[in-house]
């Protein structure tokens, strides 16, 4: 984590929490984000106590560590599988090193798995309901998983009622817990419902598109084989889809489909676990296809659904007797799961090594240069706004001027105003027109370079090019405007 340069999405959460005056104000500012505000609410006191988002990274590291502890302490997997999972790609890199709300989601999901054993006790059921309410408010994808989990719990409750002498949560507490979960779902939906002028992920897709099918299949395969390409831009770039390794992608796709069929066959004796895995996978894939194709951090929820379903399956009272839960099928399940976890460890090692070798974002390098050169008080003009906003995670300045939105700001407001077309000459003219003190420099930060003729014609001075970042659109060129 000490080698990880914050990128724009991590900084966005910090800036939202920092610049909000109250929790209610944060909820108002959050409306364009497309996910609930629990992570930002958690960050709010940190922004008051510490002046650097390193505090956010420390808290996220604690969350990731708690996730590993919960899995290692209470999961029903073998010791080897616990070690491999803990050092796998998603728990050790994607949901640990990168500080986002996804880490909080995974922690709550695993805590739910721990509490699943006590679902038929009133106290355990209310604990589950509380965890699910919190989970609703971490991310939109978590909300999908919550709906599936609630369906599984209701099914589980009905099944328990058919078994003579079986423990089942009394109807009153069970319905009260369900009502609490419904409140959590409704309040989360209110937060993620986009305003009318939202400018990101606007459309829904319900017709057939080959590209969308291919993208969704890549999401599924990438969740199970997240081994990154051995290159600078490794993030969200699985090795199995490298065109130079054709037909590896097709072989991995066949392998994943076969593995899913095998898991569904193994879970058929436990309907709640089968529902969590089958409906959870289908619901997430439907979201990737119809709304947002996502990236590795989103696709990891498919892998988490697998872990949850197997955890529930091994802890449930509705599986076959112990004598029947042995033989070739169980051995194959354990062997395939251990192999899968081992592949994820390899992916985590490669990702960590590549991140140490390459800066994740060039934003920190830009701000360090500005500080060394005495530009802490210079006016910053940024384009494209969402890529340049990453600088504010490290900059001594609290705002950048965004010409497309025609505003000074920190976090990005994902409305349609910021999508207004603007030419390079208009960018330069907007920078020149800013009011400033005599002699105060105006610096233009771009995630690309200007044409040489434009530079000469406008008497711009290139102060530096900051390249080599893992996130391809967070390489920057810094110009001083005369």
VMD Tcl script that draws the C-alpha trace (Angstrom):
set ca {
  {0.00 0.00 0.00}
  {2.92 2.37 0.63}
  {3.78 2.00 -3.07}
  {0.21 2.66 -4.22}
  {-0.51 6.10 -5.68}
  {-4.16 7.05 -5.18}
  {-6.18 7.28 -8.37}
  {-9.21 9.43 -9.06}
  {-11.96 7.18 -7.68}
  {-10.18 6.84 -4.34}
  {-9.60 10.60 -4.19}
  {-13.23 11.30 -5.16}
  {-14.51 9.63 -1.99}
  {-12.03 11.55 0.15}
  {-12.91 14.90 -1.43}
  {-16.65 14.32 -1.05}
  {-16.20 13.57 2.64}
  {-13.76 16.45 3.14}
  {-15.84 19.15 1.48}
  {-19.22 18.18 2.95}
  {-20.25 20.26 5.94}
  {-22.51 17.61 7.52}
  {-23.77 14.07 6.90}
  {-26.91 15.46 5.29}
  {-24.83 17.73 3.08}
  {-22.80 14.68 2.06}
  {-25.95 12.80 1.06}
  {-26.95 15.77 -1.12}
  {-23.52 15.98 -2.78}
  {-23.45 12.18 -3.20}
  {-26.50 12.03 -5.46}
  {-24.51 11.71 -8.71}
  {-22.27 8.89 -7.47}
  {-24.58 5.97 -8.23}
  {-23.91 4.20 -4.95}
  {-24.77 4.82 -1.27}
  {-22.70 6.97 1.06}
  {-21.62 4.69 3.94}
  {-17.94 4.73 2.90}
  {-17.87 8.52 2.60}
  {-19.66 8.87 5.95}
  {-16.94 6.72 7.49}
  {-14.31 8.99 5.95}
  {-15.85 12.25 7.19}
  {-14.29 12.21 10.69}
  {-10.93 11.20 9.18}
  {-10.94 14.29 6.96}
  {-11.41 16.43 10.08}
  {-8.67 14.71 12.06}
  {-6.07 14.25 9.32}
  {-5.13 16.40 6.36}
  {-4.06 13.54 4.10}
  {-5.89 10.61 2.48}
  {-3.17 8.34 3.85}
  {-5.56 8.10 6.82}
  {-8.12 6.60 4.44}
  {-5.57 4.03 3.32}
  {-4.81 3.08 6.93}
  {-8.49 2.54 7.71}
  {-8.93 0.54 4.52}
  {-5.98 -1.63 5.49}
  {-7.70 -2.33 8.81}
  {-10.88 -3.29 6.95}
  {-8.96 -5.65 4.67}
  {-7.20 -7.17 7.67}
  {-10.51 -7.68 9.45}
  {-11.84 -9.44 6.35}
  {-8.93 -11.87 6.38}
  {-9.33 -12.43 10.12}
  {-13.04 -13.24 9.78}
  {-12.35 -15.70 6.97}
  {-9.39 -17.36 8.68}
  {-11.12 -17.59 12.06}
  {-14.63 -18.75 11.14}
  {-14.83 -20.07 7.58}
  {-15.35 -23.84 7.12}
  {-12.54 -24.21 4.59}
  {-9.24 -26.03 5.03}
  {-6.21 -24.26 6.46}
  {-4.50 -24.25 3.07}
  {-7.60 -22.78 1.43}
  {-7.79 -20.07 4.10}
  {-4.18 -19.07 3.46}
  {-4.61 -19.05 -0.31}
  {-7.84 -17.05 -0.14}
  {-6.30 -14.48 2.21}
  {-3.40 -13.81 -0.16}
  {-5.57 -14.00 -3.28}
  {-6.10 -11.26 -5.82}
  {-9.35 -9.80 -4.49}
  {-8.79 -9.91 -0.69}
  {-5.09 -8.97 -0.91}
  {-4.99 -6.52 -3.80}
  {-8.24 -5.30 -5.34}
  {-10.12 -4.97 -2.03}
  {-7.11 -4.09 0.12}
  {-4.55 -1.94 -1.71}
  {-7.14 0.09 -3.64}
  {-9.15 2.04 -1.06}
  {-12.79 1.90 -2.10}
  {-16.12 0.90 -0.59}
  {-15.81 -2.62 -2.03}
  {-13.59 -3.69 0.85}
  {-16.33 -2.76 3.29}
  {-18.82 -4.74 1.19}
  {-16.73 -7.91 1.31}
  {-16.20 -7.60 5.06}
  {-19.96 -7.38 5.67}
  {-20.61 -10.30 3.31}
  {-18.21 -12.53 5.20}
  {-19.62 -11.39 8.55}
  {-23.03 -12.45 7.24}
  {-21.60 -15.88 6.46}
  {-20.37 -16.13 10.05}
  {-23.81 -15.23 11.39}
  {-25.63 -17.58 9.01}
  {-25.26 -20.43 11.50}
  {-27.40 -18.46 13.99}
  {-30.13 -17.43 11.55}
  {-32.84 -19.38 13.41}
  {-32.25 -17.56 16.70}
  {-33.93 -14.16 17.20}
  {-30.68 -12.53 18.29}
  {-28.75 -14.02 15.39}
  {-31.47 -13.05 12.92}
  {-31.46 -9.41 14.06}
  {-27.65 -9.39 13.81}
  {-27.95 -10.67 10.22}
  {-30.57 -8.02 9.40}
  {-28.30 -5.28 10.79}
  {-25.34 -6.46 8.73}
  {-27.47 -6.62 5.59}
  {-28.74 -3.07 6.18}
  {-25.15 -1.84 6.41}
  {-24.27 -3.88 3.34}
  {-27.06 -2.18 1.36}
  {-25.32 1.14 1.91}
  {-21.85 0.19 0.68}
  {-22.38 -0.18 -3.08}
  {-25.03 -0.79 -5.74}
  {-23.62 -4.26 -6.45}
  {-23.92 -5.10 -2.75}
  {-27.59 -4.22 -2.99}
  {-28.03 -6.87 -5.70}
  {-26.35 -9.47 -3.49}
  {-28.49 -8.43 -0.51}
  {-31.70 -9.04 -2.47}
  {-30.47 -12.50 -3.42}
  {-29.38 -13.28 0.15}
  {-32.76 -12.20 1.54}
  {-34.48 -14.53 -0.92}
  {-32.23 -17.36 0.26}
  {-32.95 -16.59 3.92}
  {-36.71 -16.58 3.34}
  {-36.41 -19.91 1.53}
  {-34.28 -21.22 4.37}
  {-36.90 -20.10 6.90}
  {-39.68 -21.86 4.99}
  {-37.63 -25.04 4.67}
  {-36.93 -25.06 8.41}
  {-40.67 -24.96 9.07}
  {-41.17 -28.23 7.19}
  {-38.72 -30.17 9.32}
  {-40.22 -31.57 12.53}
  {-38.23 -30.55 15.58}
  {-35.96 -28.21 13.63}
  {-35.08 -24.86 15.19}
  {-36.65 -21.88 13.38}
  {-36.74 -18.19 14.17}
  {-40.17 -17.19 15.55}
  {-42.41 -15.47 13.04}
  {-42.54 -12.12 14.86}
  {-38.79 -11.52 15.11}
  {-38.33 -12.89 11.59}
  {-40.82 -10.45 10.08}
  {-39.36 -7.58 12.12}
  {-35.90 -8.38 10.76}
  {-37.30 -8.52 7.23}
  {-38.91 -5.10 7.74}
  {-35.57 -3.70 8.90}
  {-33.88 -5.06 5.77}
  {-36.59 -3.56 3.57}
  {-35.94 -0.15 5.15}
  {-32.24 -0.59 4.37}
  {-32.97 -1.51 0.76}
  {-35.35 1.42 0.24}
  {-33.00 4.00 1.75}
  {-30.14 2.64 -0.37}
  {-32.24 2.79 -3.54}
  {-33.15 6.41 -2.77}
  {-29.43 7.25 -2.58}
  {-28.40 5.51 -5.81}
  {-31.31 6.79 -7.89}
  {-29.63 9.18 -10.34}
  {-30.80 12.77 -10.91}
  {-32.41 13.66 -14.22}
  {-29.26 15.39 -15.49}
  {-26.82 12.61 -14.66}
  {-24.11 12.17 -17.26}
  {-22.64 8.74 -16.45}
  {-24.03 5.24 -17.15}
  {-27.30 6.74 -18.31}
  {-28.64 4.10 -20.66}
  {-30.05 0.64 -20.02}
  {-29.46 -2.10 -22.61}
  {-32.15 -4.74 -23.07}
  {-31.59 -5.73 -26.70}
  {-28.93 -8.08 -28.02}
  {-25.45 -6.78 -28.72}
  {-22.53 -9.07 -29.45}
  {-20.09 -6.64 -27.87}
  {-22.12 -6.57 -24.64}
  {-22.31 -10.37 -24.52}
  {-18.56 -10.60 -25.08}
  {-17.89 -7.99 -22.40}
  {-20.12 -9.80 -19.90}
  {-18.38 -13.10 -20.62}
  {-15.04 -11.41 -20.01}
  {-16.34 -10.21 -16.66}
  {-17.26 -13.76 -15.68}
  {-13.95 -15.25 -16.77}
  {-11.94 -12.39 -15.25}
  {-13.58 -12.98 -11.87}
  {-12.24 -16.54 -11.76}
  {-8.97 -16.00 -13.67}
  {-7.83 -12.48 -12.67}
  {-4.16 -13.07 -13.51}
  {-3.06 -9.70 -14.99}
  {-1.11 -9.11 -18.17}
  {2.62 -8.66 -17.62}
  {2.73 -5.07 -18.77}
  {2.46 -1.54 -17.45}
  {-1.32 -1.28 -17.91}
  {-1.99 -4.57 -16.13}
  {-5.01 -3.37 -14.13}
  {-8.37 -4.57 -15.51}
  {-6.42 -6.33 -18.26}
  {-6.54 -10.12 -17.64}
  {-3.78 -12.19 -19.18}
  {-6.18 -14.77 -20.58}
  {-7.62 -12.20 -23.02}
  {-4.26 -11.11 -24.38}
  {-4.66 -11.51 -28.19}
  {-1.07 -12.74 -28.36}
  {-2.10 -15.79 -26.33}
  {-5.03 -16.83 -28.51}
  {-6.95 -19.13 -27.94}
  {-6.29 -18.96 -24.18}
  {-9.34 -16.77 -23.63}
  {-11.67 -19.34 -25.18}
  {-10.12 -22.17 -23.19}
  {-10.56 -20.20 -19.95}
  {-14.16 -19.42 -20.89}
  {-14.93 -23.11 -21.40}
  {-13.18 -23.92 -18.13}
  {-15.18 -21.34 -16.17}
  {-18.51 -22.48 -17.64}
  {-17.66 -26.08 -16.80}
  {-16.68 -25.08 -13.27}
  {-19.95 -23.18 -12.78}
  {-21.97 -26.20 -13.91}
  {-20.02 -28.40 -11.51}
  {-20.63 -26.01 -8.59}
  {-24.35 -25.81 -9.38}
  {-24.50 -29.61 -9.36}
  {-22.73 -29.75 -5.99}
  {-25.05 -27.16 -4.44}
  {-28.27 -28.73 -5.66}
  {-28.82 -30.42 -2.28}
  {-28.86 -27.07 -0.50}
  {-31.32 -24.69 -2.14}
  {-30.42 -21.49 -0.20}
  {-26.73 -21.82 -1.13}
  {-27.72 -22.71 -4.69}
  {-29.86 -19.57 -4.84}
  {-27.06 -17.33 -3.54}
  {-24.63 -18.68 -6.11}
  {-26.96 -19.08 -9.10}
  {-29.16 -16.03 -8.67}
  {-26.26 -13.92 -7.40}
  {-24.16 -14.74 -10.45}
  {-27.10 -14.21 -12.82}
  {-28.09 -10.91 -11.20}
  {-24.59 -9.48 -11.33}
  {-24.08 -10.58 -14.94}
  {-27.44 -9.03 -15.85}
  {-26.31 -5.73 -14.31}
  {-23.01 -5.83 -16.23}
  {-24.92 -6.45 -19.46}
  {-27.82 -4.03 -19.08}
  {-26.25 -1.13 -17.18}
  {-22.51 -1.04 -16.61}
  {-19.87 -3.51 -17.84}
  {-17.64 -2.75 -14.86}
  {-14.02 -3.61 -14.12}
  {-12.15 -6.15 -11.99}
  {-13.32 -4.57 -8.73}
  {-16.94 -5.05 -9.83}
  {-16.43 -8.53 -11.27}
  {-14.92 -9.72 -7.99}
  {-18.42 -9.90 -6.52}
  {-18.96 -12.99 -8.70}
  {-16.07 -14.66 -6.93}
  {-17.39 -13.56 -3.53}
  {-20.80 -15.11 -4.33}
  {-19.02 -18.43 -4.92}
  {-17.24 -18.22 -1.56}
  {-20.45 -17.29 0.24}
  {-22.43 -20.14 -1.31}
  {-19.81 -22.74 -0.43}
  {-19.56 -21.35 3.11}
  {-23.35 -21.63 3.53}
  {-23.34 -25.10 1.97}
  {-20.77 -26.43 4.42}
  {-22.45 -24.88 7.46}
  {-26.03 -25.82 6.63}
  {-28.18 -28.43 8.35}
  {-29.91 -29.26 5.06}
  {-26.98 -30.99 3.36}
  {-26.73 -34.75 3.24}
  {-25.50 -36.72 6.25}
  {-21.75 -36.78 6.81}
  {-21.40 -40.29 5.42}
  {-22.96 -39.15 2.14}
  {-20.89 -35.98 1.91}
  {-17.72 -37.72 0.85}
  {-16.25 -39.42 -2.15}
  {-15.18 -38.25 -5.55}
  {-17.46 -35.21 -5.79}
  {-16.25 -33.69 -2.52}
  {-12.62 -34.41 -3.34}
  {-13.02 -32.78 -6.75}
  {-14.72 -29.76 -5.18}
  {-11.93 -29.27 -2.65}
  {-9.22 -29.79 -5.27}
  {-10.78 -27.37 -7.77}
  {-11.35 -24.72 -5.08}
  {-7.76 -25.00 -3.84}
  {-6.50 -24.68 -7.42}
  {-8.70 -21.63 -8.00}
  {-7.46 -19.94 -4.82}
  {-3.88 -20.73 -5.88}
  {-4.43 -19.00 -9.23}
  {-5.67 -15.94 -7.35}
  {-2.51 -15.89 -5.23}
  {-0.43 -15.83 -8.43}
  {-2.59 -12.96 -9.70}
  {-2.06 -11.00 -6.46}
  {1.72 -11.49 -6.55}
  {1.92 -10.30 -10.15}
  {-0.31 -7.28 -9.51}
  {1.68 -6.25 -6.43}
  {4.97 -6.65 -8.25}
  {3.80 -4.64 -11.24}
  {2.44 -1.90 -9.00}
  {5.80 -1.60 -7.23}
  {7.50 -1.36 -10.61}
  {5.10 1.20 -12.14}
  {3.29 4.16 -10.53}
  {-0.42 3.47 -10.34}
  {-1.20 7.11 -11.16}
  {1.09 10.01 -12.06}
  {-0.96 12.41 -9.89}
  {1.42 12.26 -6.94}
  {4.43 12.93 -9.19}
  {2.75 16.07 -10.56}
  {1.95 17.47 -7.11}
  {5.45 16.71 -5.82}
  {6.87 18.62 -8.78}
  {4.55 21.57 -8.14}
  {5.61 21.69 -4.51}
  {9.32 21.54 -5.35}
  {8.96 24.32 -7.91}
  {7.04 26.62 -5.58}
  {3.67 26.32 -7.34}
  {1.58 25.60 -4.26}
  {-0.20 28.94 -4.79}
  {-0.48 28.80 -8.58}
  {-3.87 28.53 -10.28}
  {-4.56 25.03 -11.61}
  {-6.77 24.45 -14.63}
  {-7.57 20.80 -15.36}
  {-8.87 18.76 -18.28}
  {-10.29 16.10 -18.44}
  {-11.87 16.91 -15.07}
  {-12.30 13.42 -13.60}
  {-8.75 12.34 -14.44}
  {-7.15 15.57 -13.20}
  {-9.10 15.53 -9.91}
  {-6.69 12.82 -8.67}
  {-4.11 15.59 -8.06}
  {-6.18 16.95 -5.19}
  {-5.43 13.86 -3.15}
  {-1.88 15.15 -2.73}
  {-1.95 18.84 -3.69}
  {-1.67 21.68 -1.18}
  {-4.47 23.35 -3.15}
  {-8.04 22.39 -2.44}
  {-9.59 23.19 -5.83}
  {-8.95 23.05 -9.56}
  {-10.74 25.07 -12.23}
  {-12.71 22.77 -14.58}
  {-13.31 24.64 -17.87}
  {-16.00 22.31 -19.21}
  {-18.14 22.82 -16.10}
  {-16.95 26.44 -15.80}
  {-16.42 26.07 -12.06}
  {-13.82 25.83 -9.36}
  {-14.19 22.50 -7.61}
  {-12.60 19.44 -6.07}
  {-14.76 16.31 -6.42}
  {-16.45 15.62 -9.74}
  {-20.16 16.32 -10.22}
  {-21.22 13.66 -12.73}
  {-23.82 15.77 -14.53}
  {-24.23 16.48 -18.22}
  {-22.74 19.97 -17.92}
  {-19.23 18.52 -17.60}
  {-19.71 16.75 -20.95}
  {-19.99 20.01 -22.92}
  {-17.57 19.96 -25.89}
  {-14.55 22.22 -25.61}
  {-11.63 22.75 -27.98}
  {-7.98 22.99 -27.00}
  {-7.95 26.69 -27.86}
  {-10.99 27.26 -25.65}
  {-9.17 25.51 -22.80}
  {-6.25 27.90 -23.14}
  {-8.51 30.93 -23.46}
  {-10.43 29.88 -20.33}
  {-7.16 29.58 -18.40}
  {-6.04 33.04 -19.55}
  {-9.36 34.62 -18.59}
  {-9.18 33.56 -14.93}
  {-8.83 36.46 -12.47}
  {-5.57 36.26 -10.54}
  {-3.07 38.31 -8.59}
  {-0.28 40.07 -10.54}
  {2.46 37.56 -11.27}
  {0.46 34.54 -10.14}
  {1.15 31.65 -12.56}
  {-1.66 29.77 -14.29}
  {-0.90 26.09 -14.91}
  {-2.84 23.87 -17.28}
  {-2.90 20.15 -16.42}
  {-3.95 17.72 -19.16}
  {-4.02 13.93 -19.38}
  {-2.62 14.27 -22.91}
  {-0.30 16.60 -24.80}
  {-1.05 19.67 -26.89}
  {-0.12 19.96 -30.55}
  {3.24 21.68 -31.05}
  {1.75 24.39 -33.26}
  {-0.81 25.18 -30.58}
  {1.93 25.41 -27.96}
  {3.99 27.86 -30.02}
  {0.99 29.91 -31.16}
  {-0.20 30.43 -27.59}
  {3.25 30.84 -26.00}
  {2.74 27.89 -23.67}
  {5.63 26.42 -21.75}
  {5.77 22.68 -21.12}
  {6.87 22.25 -17.51}
  {6.87 18.48 -17.52}
  {5.44 15.24 -18.83}
  {4.54 12.71 -16.15}
  {3.98 9.33 -17.77}
  {4.38 5.62 -17.10}
  {1.27 5.20 -14.92}
  {-0.71 1.96 -14.69}
  {-3.99 3.87 -15.13}
  {-3.52 4.93 -18.74}
  {-5.50 8.18 -18.63}
  {-3.73 9.42 -15.49}
  {-0.53 10.37 -17.29}
  {-0.21 14.15 -17.36}
  {1.33 17.06 -19.23}
  {1.79 20.30 -17.31}
  {1.84 23.64 -19.14}
  {2.33 27.20 -17.93}
  {0.05 29.74 -19.59}
  {1.59 33.11 -20.44}
}
mol new
graphics top color blue
foreach p $ca { graphics top sphere $p radius 0.5 }
foreach p [lrange $ca 0 end-1] q [lrange $ca 1 end] { graphics top cylinder $p $q radius 0.2 }
display resetview
